[in-house]
Amino acid sequence: MVNLKKFVLDWLGPDLMQAGIVEMAACGDEVVMVKLAGNCLTLGRKLPDSEHHVSMLMTKGELRLTLNGDRMGFFAPAYIDFIGSNRWKDVRVEGKLEGYLLVVERNFFLETTSKLRSRISEKMMVYAQRPFVSLNTEEVARLQDLSSALYALMVAEKNGVFHRELVQSMLRACQCELWNIVFRQDESVEKAEEPYHLGELVARFLYLAHTYCCERHEVNWYCEQLGVSPNALTATLKRFYGKTARNIIDDLLITEAKVALRNPELSVQDISDKLCFSDQSAFGKFFKRYCGMSPALFRREQEKGKQVDC
């Protein structure tokens, strides 16, 4: 497993001390939170890969960046999700900078937000294209309080039996408050009816897949929702993402399966039903094809503390 704290330090690079970033908290290799303070911070070298969820609460400063080829800027207070389906370049915060940078291991984030995702799916497709939220005084105060509590929890005594669960609960609270804000700001938003550009098609497919992969395994269903042919969707995804729709759906299913298999309260049959396979045998064959072992063996290896790559 990646040493997440070192990973984030390496990613931030030599501007770290110049930017005034001297405080960092971690929950194992699953969550790292950096307290931001200083005059300038460049995040444009290379954002963390698809294995991590990255976001930033900016309470002071000005954010400038290039998103999918468009140059734009935002003033604090604001919340930014560095969603991996977008192309980010030249991310820079200027002025007197304050806030928090949050990096979460993807499986931990999926586990934390599993019940939330189905309730925000419609907003997510729109949000993914412009993942920024400008905040008013009350909104930023609430998010700052929750972020401060999460940070304090991670720097506190880490030997408690339920420390991980407490961190997860506080992270979930931060996400719930963020989406409360998104819903309040966007109550009148309806699904766009006009044709969208290829980059938007990719973003819409990815968030449909993230939301419905457990219930919908068929590529044709996604094509019907997007109003495109399977060939057009495949060509667009290969161009922008390097994978087919089938590859992406299967990758997400495997991720969901591994998260569920880490939960001892769920039987393999429970997981098969949750992921909408026809039966446990079909689920087992699917999992073994991608991971080279049965779900039961994967679970036993995890219980022994072994890292299984698949």
Backbone hydrogen bonds in HBPLUS format (Angstrom, degrees):
<---DONOR---> <-ACCEPTOR-->    atom                        ^
c    i                          cat <-CA-CA->   ^        H-A-AA   ^      H-
h    n   atom  resd res      DA  || num        DHA   H-A  angle D-A-AA Bond
n    s   type  num  typ     dist DA aas  dist angle  dist       angle   num
A0007-PHE N   A0003-ASN O   2.91 MM   4  6.09 156.1  1.97 153.2 161.2     1
A0008-VAL N   A0004-LEU O   2.92 MM   4  6.14 156.9  1.98 150.8 154.8     2
A0009-LEU N   A0005-LYS O   3.04 MM   4  6.28 160.4  2.08 146.5 152.1     3
A0010-ASP N   A0006-LYS O   2.85 MM   4  6.03 161.4  1.88 152.7 157.4     4
A0011-TRP N   A0007-PHE O   2.95 MM   4  6.12 148.7  2.05 139.8 149.1     5
A0012-LEU N   A0008-VAL O   2.89 MM   4  6.12 159.0  1.93 153.0 157.5     6
A0013-GLY N   A0009-LEU O   3.11 MM   4  6.31 148.5  2.22 142.6 150.7     7
A0016-LEU N   A0013-GLY O   3.23 MM   3  6.03 160.7  2.27 125.8 128.8     8
A0019-ALA N   A0015-ASP O   2.81 MM   4  5.91 150.5  1.89 159.5 166.1     9
A0021-ILE N   A0016-LEU O   3.18 MM   5  5.61 156.7  2.23 163.2 156.0    10
A0020-GLY N   A0017-MET O   2.93 MM   3  4.98 148.5  2.03 100.1 110.3    11
A0035-LYS N   A0023-GLU O   3.12 MM  12  5.53 161.3  2.15 140.1 145.8    12
A0025-ALA N   A0033-MET O   2.87 MM   8  5.25 165.6  1.89 155.8 160.8    13
A0033-MET N   A0025-ALA O   2.81 MM   8  5.25 167.2  1.83 157.2 160.2    14
A0027-CYS N   A0031-VAL O   2.83 MM   4  5.09 157.9  1.88 147.6 151.1    15
A0030-GLU N   A0027-CYS O   3.12 MM   3  5.95 163.7  2.15 141.5 145.7    16
A0031-VAL N   A0027-CYS O   3.40 MM   4  5.09 149.5  2.50 125.9 132.2    17
A0105-GLU N   A0030-GLU O   2.77 MM  75  4.82 166.3  1.79 139.4 144.2    18
A0032-VAL N   A0103-VAL O   2.88 MM  71  5.25 156.5  1.93 156.0 162.9    19
A0103-VAL N   A0032-VAL O   2.89 MM  71  5.25 169.0  1.91 164.1 166.1    20
A0034-VAL N   A0101-LEU O   2.82 MM  67  5.04 166.1  1.84 152.1 156.9    21
A0101-LEU N   A0034-VAL O   2.90 MM  67  5.04 160.7  1.94 145.9 152.4    22
A0036-LEU N   A0099-GLY O   2.78 MM  63  5.00 160.0  1.82 139.2 142.6    23
A0099-GLY N   A0036-LEU O   3.27 MM  63  5.00 136.5  2.47 133.4 125.7    24
A0038-GLY N   A0097-LEU O   3.16 MM  59  5.12 136.6  2.35 137.7 135.4    25
A0097-LEU N   A0038-GLY O   2.71 MM  59  5.12 160.4  1.75 148.5 152.6    26
A0041-LEU N   A0093-VAL O   2.96 MM  52  5.16 151.9  2.04 147.8 152.5    27
A0093-VAL N   A0041-LEU O   2.80 MM  52  5.16 166.6  1.82 156.9 161.3    28
A0043-LEU N   A0091-VAL O   2.65 MM  48  4.98 162.8  1.68 147.7 153.0    29
A0052-HIS N   A0049-ASP O   3.18 MM   3  6.08 157.3  2.23 128.4 129.3    30
A0106-ARG N   A0051-GLU O   2.78 MM  55  5.11 162.6  1.81 145.3 139.5    31
A0053-HIS N   A0104-VAL O   2.75 MM  51  5.08 165.3  1.77 153.6 157.1    32
A0104-VAL N   A0053-HIS O   2.87 MM  51  5.08 162.4  1.90 147.1 153.1    33
A0082-PHE N   A0054-VAL O   2.92 MM  28  5.45 158.1  1.97 146.7 153.1    34
A0055-SER N   A0102-LEU O   2.98 MM  47  5.30 156.8  2.03 150.1 156.4    35
A0102-LEU N   A0055-SER O   2.85 MM  47  5.30 176.5  1.85 157.7 158.8    36
A0056-MET N   A0080-ILE O   2.84 MM  24  5.23 151.3  1.92 150.2 157.8    37
A0080-ILE N   A0056-MET O   2.92 MM  24  5.23 160.9  1.95 151.3 157.7    38
A0057-LEU N   A0100-TYR O   2.88 MM  43  5.22 154.5  1.95 152.3 159.7    39
A0100-TYR N   A0057-LEU O   2.89 MM  43  5.22 150.1  1.98 142.7 152.6    40
A0058-MET N   A0078-ALA O   2.86 MM  20  5.33 166.3  1.88 169.3 171.7    41
A0078-ALA N   A0058-MET O   2.95 MM  20  5.33 153.8  2.02 146.5 154.9    42
A0059-THR N   A0098-GLU O   2.93 MM  39  5.49 143.2  2.07 130.8 140.5    43
A0060-LYS N   A0098-GLU O   3.24 MM  38  4.86 153.2  2.32 134.7 128.4    44
A0098-GLU N   A0060-LYS O   3.18 MM  38  4.86 155.7  2.24 124.0 119.5    45
A0076-ALA N   A0061-GLY O   2.91 MM  15  5.46 154.1  1.98 173.6 165.1    46
A0062-GLU N   A0094-GLU O   2.87 MM  32  5.18 151.0  1.95 147.0 152.5    47
A0094-GLU N   A0062-GLU O   2.81 MM  32  5.18 161.6  1.84 149.1 153.3    48
A0063-LEU N   A0074-PHE O   2.70 MM  11  5.05 154.3  1.76 156.9 162.4    49
A0074-PHE N   A0063-LEU O   2.74 MM  11  5.05 151.1  1.82 146.1 154.7    50
A0064-ARG N   A0092-ARG O   2.80 MM  28  5.28 163.1  1.82 160.2 166.1    51
A0092-ARG N   A0064-ARG O   2.83 MM  28  5.28 160.5  1.87 164.0 168.2    52
A0065-LEU N   A0072-MET O   3.04 MM   7  5.70 164.1  2.06 158.7 160.7    53
A0072-MET N   A0065-LEU O   2.90 MM   7  5.70 165.6  1.92 171.3 173.9    54
A0066-THR N   A0089-LYS O   2.90 MM  23  5.01 155.3  1.96 157.4 154.5    55
A0089-LYS N   A0066-THR O   2.93 MM  23  5.01 142.9  2.07 148.1 152.9    56
A0067-LEU N   A0070-ASP O   2.83 MM   3  5.21 157.0  1.88 152.0 148.3    57
A0070-ASP N   A0067-LEU O   2.96 MM   3  5.21 167.9  1.97 118.4 120.1    58
A0068-ASN N   A0087-ARG O   2.81 MM  19  4.84 168.6  1.82 146.2 150.3    59
A0135-LEU N   A0077-PRO O   3.11 MM  58  5.45 174.6  2.11 135.1 133.9    60
A0079-TYR N   A0133-VAL O   2.85 MM  54  5.07 148.7  1.95 138.1 148.6    61
A0133-VAL N   A0079-TYR O   2.88 MM  54  5.07 149.9  1.97 149.1 154.8    62
A0081-ASP N   A0131-PRO O   3.08 MM  50  5.44 167.1  2.10 156.0 158.4    63
A0086-ASN N   A0083-ILE O   3.15 MM   3  5.97 167.0  2.17 124.1 128.2    64
A0108-PHE N   A0105-GLU O   3.06 MM   3  5.47 117.6  2.46 109.3 124.1    65
A0109-PHE N   A0105-GLU O   2.99 MM   4  6.26 154.7  2.05 153.4 161.6    66
A0110-LEU N   A0106-ARG O   2.84 MM   4  6.11 161.9  1.87 157.7 162.2    67
A0111-GLU N   A0107-ASN O   2.92 MM   4  6.06 158.0  1.96 145.0 151.4    68
A0112-THR N   A0108-PHE O   2.92 MM   4  6.08 152.9  2.00 143.4 151.0    69
A0113-THR N   A0109-PHE O   2.97 MM   4  6.15 152.9  2.04 150.0 156.3    70
A0116-LEU N   A0113-THR O   3.02 MM   3  5.08 129.3  2.28 100.7 115.3    71
A0117-ARG N   A0113-THR O   3.07 MM   4  6.12 152.4  2.15 166.7 170.0    72
A0119-ARG N   A0116-LEU O   3.05 MM   3  5.56 138.9  2.23 113.1 124.4    73
A0120-ILE N   A0117-ARG O   3.21 MM   3  5.39 150.6  2.30 104.4 112.8    74
A0124-MET N   A0120-ILE O   2.89 MM   4  6.01 151.3  1.97 156.5 166.0    75
A0126-VAL N   A0123-LYS O   3.14 MM   3  5.47 122.7  2.48 104.9 118.0    76
A0127-TYR N   A0123-LYS O   2.80 MM   4  5.95 172.6  1.80 162.7 165.2    77
A0128-ALA N   A0124-MET O   2.81 MM   4  5.76 153.3  1.88 149.2 153.9    78
A0129-GLN N   A0126-VAL O   3.16 MM   3  5.73 144.3  2.30 111.9 120.4    79
A0130-ARG N   A0127-TYR O   3.13 MM   3  5.43 130.3  2.39 106.2 118.4    80
A0132-PHE N   A0130-ARG O   2.78 MM   2  5.73 140.1  1.94 108.0  96.1    81
A0140-VAL N   A0136-ASN O   2.98 MM   4  6.13 171.7  1.99 162.4 164.0    82
A0141-ALA N   A0137-THR O   3.12 MM   4  6.17 148.9  2.22 138.6 147.4    83
A0142-ARG N   A0138-GLU O   3.08 MM   4  6.35 155.5  2.14 148.0 153.2    84
A0143-LEU N   A0139-GLU O   3.07 MM   4  6.35 169.8  2.08 154.8 157.2    85
A0144-GLN N   A0140-VAL O   2.82 MM   4  5.82 153.5  1.89 143.2 151.5    86
A0145-ASP N   A0141-ALA O   2.95 MM   4  6.09 155.1  2.01 143.3 149.8    87
A0146-LEU N   A0142-ARG O   3.08 MM   4  6.33 163.1  2.11 149.8 153.9    88
A0147-SER N   A0143-LEU O   2.85 MM   4  5.98 159.1  1.90 147.5 154.0    89
A0148-SER N   A0144-GLN O   2.83 MM   4  5.92 157.9  1.88 147.5 153.6    90
A0149-ALA N   A0145-ASP O   2.99 MM   4  6.18 151.3  2.07 142.0 149.9    91
A0150-LEU N   A0146-LEU O   2.92 MM   4  6.19 153.7  1.99 146.3 153.5    92
A0151-TYR N   A0147-SER O   2.91 MM   4  6.14 161.1  1.94 149.6 154.6    93
A0152-ALA N   A0148-SER O   2.88 MM   4  6.07 164.1  1.91 148.3 152.8    94
A0153-LEU N   A0149-ALA O   2.94 MM   4  6.06 151.6  2.02 143.3 151.0    95
A0154-MET N   A0150-LEU O   3.10 MM   4  6.37 148.9  2.20 145.0 152.6    96
A0155-VAL N   A0151-TYR O   3.13 MM   4  6.46 138.9  2.31 147.4 158.4    97
A0156-ALA N   A0153-LEU O   3.38 MM   3  5.18 146.7  2.50  92.0 101.3    98
A0163-HIS N   A0160-GLY O   3.26 MM   3  5.12 166.2  2.29 110.3 108.4    99
A0166-LEU N   A0162-PHE O   2.93 MM   4  6.19 150.6  2.02 151.1 159.4   100
A0167-VAL N   A0163-HIS O   2.99 MM   4  6.30 161.5  2.02 154.6 158.9   101
A0168-GLN N   A0164-ARG O   2.91 MM   4  6.15 159.7  1.95 149.1 155.3   102
A0169-SER N   A0165-GLU O   2.88 MM   4  6.08 154.7  1.95 144.4 151.1   103
A0170-MET N   A0166-LEU O   2.97 MM   4  6.22 158.2  2.02 150.5 155.8   104
A0171-LEU N   A0167-VAL O   2.89 MM   4  6.10 156.7  1.94 151.0 157.8   105
A0172-ARG N   A0168-GLN O   2.91 MM   4  6.10 153.5  1.98 144.9 152.4   106
A0173-ALA N   A0169-SER O   2.97 MM   4  6.23 148.1  2.07 140.5 149.3   107
A0174-CYS N   A0170-MET O   3.02 MM   4  6.35 151.8  2.10 145.0 151.8   108
A0175-GLN N   A0171-LEU O   3.06 MM   4  6.39 157.3  2.11 148.7 154.3   109
A0176-CYS N   A0172-ARG O   2.86 MM   4  6.11 158.3  1.91 152.1 158.3   110
A0177-GLU N   A0173-ALA O   2.98 MM   4  6.17 160.1  2.02 149.6 154.3   111
A0178-LEU N   A0174-CYS O   2.97 MM   4  6.20 156.7  2.03 145.8 152.6   112
A0179-TRP N   A0175-GLN O   2.99 MM   4  6.25 165.1  2.01 151.9 154.9   113
A0180-ASN N   A0176-CYS O   2.88 MM   4  6.10 139.9  2.04 142.0 153.9   114
A0181-ILE N   A0177-GLU O   3.09 MM   4  6.35 153.5  2.16 146.5 152.3   115
A0181-ILE N   A0178-LEU O   3.08 MM   3  5.22 117.7  2.49  96.5 110.9   116
A0182-VAL N   A0178-LEU O   2.96 MM   4  6.37 155.9  2.02 147.0 154.1   117
A0183-PHE N   A0179-TRP O   2.95 MM   4  6.01 166.3  1.97 145.1 148.4   118
A0184-ARG N   A0180-ASN O   2.99 MM   4  6.18 157.0  2.05 144.0 150.8   119
A0185-GLN N   A0181-ILE O   2.92 MM   4  6.10 157.1  1.97 153.2 159.3   120
A0186-ASP N   A0182-VAL O   3.03 MM   4  6.00 128.5  2.31 140.1 153.2   121
A0186-ASP N   A0183-PHE O   3.27 MM   3  5.12 136.5  2.48  92.4 104.2   122
A0189-VAL N   A0186-ASP O   3.18 MM   3  5.48 168.2  2.20 114.1 117.6   123
A0200-GLU N   A0197-HIS O   3.01 MM   3  5.25 122.1  2.36 102.0 116.7   124
A0201-LEU N   A0197-HIS O   2.96 MM   4  6.33 146.8  2.07 149.5 160.1   125
A0201-LEU N   A0198-LEU O   3.08 MM   3  4.94 117.4  2.49  91.3 107.0   126
A0202-VAL N   A0198-LEU O   3.06 MM   4  6.42 154.3  2.12 151.7 157.3   127
A0203-ALA N   A0199-GLY O   3.14 MM   4  6.42 162.1  2.18 142.8 147.3   128
A0204-ARG N   A0200-GLU O   2.87 MM   4  6.07 159.9  1.91 150.9 156.3   129
A0205-PHE N   A0201-LEU O   2.90 MM   4  6.09 163.0  1.93 150.2 155.0   130
A0206-LEU N   A0202-VAL O   2.91 MM   4  6.10 168.8  1.92 156.4 159.4   131
A0207-TYR N   A0203-ALA O   3.14 MM   4  6.33 155.4  2.20 145.2 150.9   132
A0208-LEU N   A0204-ARG O   2.94 MM   4  6.13 147.6  2.05 147.1 156.5   133
A0209-ALA N   A0205-PHE O   2.79 MM   4  5.99 162.8  1.82 156.8 162.0   134
A0210-HIS N   A0206-LEU O   2.86 MM   4  6.05 157.9  1.91 142.9 149.2   135
A0211-THR N   A0207-TYR O   3.12 MM   4  6.01 147.2  2.24 129.6 137.7   136
A0212-TYR N   A0208-LEU O   2.81 MM   4  5.86 163.6  1.83 156.7 161.0   137
A0213-CYS N   A0209-ALA O   2.92 MM   4  4.97 131.6  2.16 142.1 142.4   138
A0215-GLU N   A0212-TYR O   2.99 MM   3  5.39 126.1  2.29 109.6 123.2   139
A0216-ARG N   A0212-TYR O   2.71 MM   4  5.63 166.1  1.73 173.9 177.8   140
A0221-TRP N   A0218-GLU O   3.22 MM   3  5.60 136.0  2.42 105.3 115.4   141
A0222-TYR N   A0219-VAL O   3.10 MM   3  5.44 119.6  2.48 106.0 119.4   142
A0223-CYS N   A0219-VAL O   3.11 MM   4  6.46 155.2  2.17 151.3 158.9   143
A0224-GLU N   A0220-ASN O   2.98 MM   4  6.24 150.9  2.06 147.0 154.0   144
A0225-GLN N   A0221-TRP O   3.14 MM   4  6.49 152.9  2.22 145.6 152.2   145
A0226-LEU N   A0222-TYR O   3.03 MM   4  6.24 147.2  2.14 145.2 154.1   146
A0227-GLY N   A0223-CYS O   2.77 MM   4  5.76 124.2  2.08 142.7 156.9   147
A0228-VAL N   A0223-CYS O   3.16 MM   5  5.21 154.5  2.23 138.9 144.1   148
A0233-LEU N   A0229-SER O   2.97 MM   4  6.24 162.9  2.00 158.2 162.9   149
A0234-THR N   A0230-PRO O   2.92 MM   4  6.04 164.1  1.95 148.6 153.3   150
A0235-ALA N   A0231-ASN O   2.96 MM   4  6.09 163.5  1.99 146.9 151.6   151
A0236-THR N   A0232-ALA O   3.02 MM   4  6.16 160.2  2.06 146.5 151.7   152
A0237-LEU N   A0233-LEU O   2.94 MM   4  6.11 166.6  1.96 154.6 158.2   153
A0238-LYS N   A0234-THR O   2.91 MM   4  6.03 160.3  1.95 150.9 156.7   154
A0239-ARG N   A0235-ALA O   3.08 MM   4  6.20 149.1  2.18 139.7 147.9   155
A0240-PHE N   A0236-THR O   2.97 MM   4  6.20 163.4  2.00 154.1 157.8   156
A0241-TYR N   A0237-LEU O   2.65 MM   4  5.14 152.2  1.72 142.4 151.4   157
A0242-GLY N   A0237-LEU O   3.02 MM   5  6.37 122.4  2.36 141.5 147.6   158
A0242-GLY N   A0238-LYS O   3.19 MM   4  4.21 134.3  2.41  97.4 107.2   159
A0248-ILE N   A0244-THR O   3.08 MM   4  6.37 162.1  2.11 151.6 155.7   160
A0249-ILE N   A0245-ALA O   2.95 MM   4  6.15 169.7  1.96 157.9 160.4   161
A0250-ASP N   A0246-ARG O   3.00 MM   4  6.10 165.6  2.02 150.3 154.7   162
A0251-ASP N   A0247-ASN O   2.88 MM   4  6.07 154.2  1.95 147.0 154.7   163
A0252-LEU N   A0248-ILE O   3.00 MM   4  6.23 159.4  2.05 150.8 155.6   164
A0253-LEU N   A0249-ILE O   2.94 MM   4  6.20 153.0  2.02 147.0 155.0   165
A0254-ILE N   A0250-ASP O   2.93 MM   4  6.16 159.5  1.97 151.3 156.1   166
A0255-THR N   A0251-ASP O   3.00 MM   4  6.26 156.8  2.05 145.3 151.8   167
A0256-GLU N   A0252-LEU O   2.93 MM   4  6.17 163.4  1.96 151.1 155.0   168
A0257-ALA N   A0253-LEU O   2.83 MM   4  6.03 153.8  1.90 146.8 154.9   169
A0258-LYS N   A0254-ILE O   2.90 MM   4  6.15 158.9  1.95 152.4 157.0   170
A0259-VAL N   A0255-THR O   3.02 MM   4  6.26 157.3  2.07 149.6 155.9   171
A0260-ALA N   A0256-GLU O   2.98 MM   4  6.19 161.8  2.02 148.0 153.0   172
A0261-LEU N   A0257-ALA O   2.85 MM   4  6.05 152.1  1.93 148.4 156.6   173
A0262-ARG N   A0259-VAL O   3.24 MM   3  5.41 143.7  2.38  99.3 109.5   174
A0263-ASN N   A0260-ALA O   2.96 MM   3  5.34 159.5  2.00 111.7 118.2   175
A0266-LEU N   A0263-ASN O   3.13 MM   3  5.87 169.6  2.15 124.0 127.2   176
A0271-ILE N   A0267-SER O   3.00 MM   4  6.35 155.1  2.06 150.9 157.2   177
A0272-SER N   A0268-VAL O   2.90 MM   4  6.13 157.1  1.95 148.4 154.9   178
A0273-ASP N   A0269-GLN O   2.95 MM   4  6.21 158.3  2.00 149.6 154.8   179
A0274-LYS N   A0270-ASP O   2.84 MM   4  6.08 156.6  1.89 145.9 153.2   180
A0275-LEU N   A0271-ILE O   2.93 MM   4  6.10 151.9  2.01 150.2 156.4   181
A0277-PHE N   A0272-SER O   3.09 MM   5  5.51 173.5  2.09 159.3 158.9   182
A0276-CYS N   A0273-ASP O   3.02 MM   3  4.95 157.7  2.07 102.3 108.5   183
A0283-PHE N   A0279-ASP O   3.21 MM   4  6.55 158.7  2.26 149.4 155.3   184
A0284-GLY N   A0280-GLN O   2.86 MM   4  6.09 159.1  1.91 149.6 155.6   185
A0285-LYS N   A0281-SER O   2.96 MM   4  6.23 159.1  2.01 151.9 156.5   186
A0286-PHE N   A0282-ALA O   3.04 MM   4  6.20 159.9  2.08 146.1 151.8   187
A0287-PHE N   A0283-PHE O   2.90 MM   4  6.11 168.4  1.92 157.3 160.2   188
A0288-LYS N   A0284-GLY O   2.92 MM   4  6.02 162.5  1.95 148.3 153.6   189
A0289-ARG N   A0285-LYS O   3.02 MM   4  6.08 149.0  2.12 142.1 150.0   190
A0290-TYR N   A0287-PHE O   3.21 MM   3  5.45 129.9  2.47 100.0 111.9   191
A0291-CYS N   A0287-PHE O   2.83 MM   4  5.93 158.7  1.88 156.3 163.5   192
A0292-GLY N   A0288-LYS O   2.77 MM   4  4.68 141.1  1.92 127.8 131.8   193
A0298-PHE N   A0294-SER O   2.99 MM   4  6.25 161.8  2.02 155.2 160.5   194
A0299-ARG N   A0295-PRO O   2.97 MM   4  6.21 158.1  2.02 147.6 153.1   195
A0300-ARG N   A0296-ALA O   3.05 MM   4  6.34 155.7  2.11 144.8 151.2   196
A0301-GLU N   A0297-LEU O   2.94 MM   4  6.18 158.9  1.98 154.0 159.2   197
A0302-GLN N   A0298-PHE O   2.98 MM   4  6.24 153.7  2.05 148.8 156.0   198
A0303-GLU N   A0299-ARG O   2.95 MM   4  6.20 154.7  2.01 149.0 156.0   199
A0304-LYS N   A0300-ARG O   3.12 MM   4  6.39 135.4  2.33 138.8 149.9   200
A0304-LYS N   A0301-GLU O   3.23 MM   3  5.14 130.4  2.49  91.5 104.3   201
A0306-LYS N   A0301-GLU O   3.01 MM   5  5.45 154.6  2.08 164.1 156.1   202
A0305-GLY N   A0302-GLN O   2.91 MM   3  5.06 155.0  1.97 105.4 113.3   203
